């Protein structure tokens, strides 16, 4: 079977490996959100270790996430007696 380089006389090994790398980037980036949401540590990913573009993208996303955490208030669990307090407030407002 002919390799892609033989089928396309204008293709060079560099172009082929570049195309392969771009495909790896596309796959990595398409899975990135789901993997982060699942709590996976992407720093151990083989592609990320060798790809400066994906490293930069991940760093930018982490910076955005950190900034968003600073903007949003920390959610607190409601007081255990919340419903009791609501009922008391409603009862005390009745004529």
MOFENTA-V402704 format. One record per pair of residues at least 12 apart in sequence whose C-alpha atoms are under 6 Angstrom apart, sorted by the first residue. I is the first residue (numbers start at 1). J is the second residue. D is the distance in whole Angstrom. If there is no record, write none. Layout:
i=(I/I)
j=(J/J)
d=(D/D)
This chain:
none
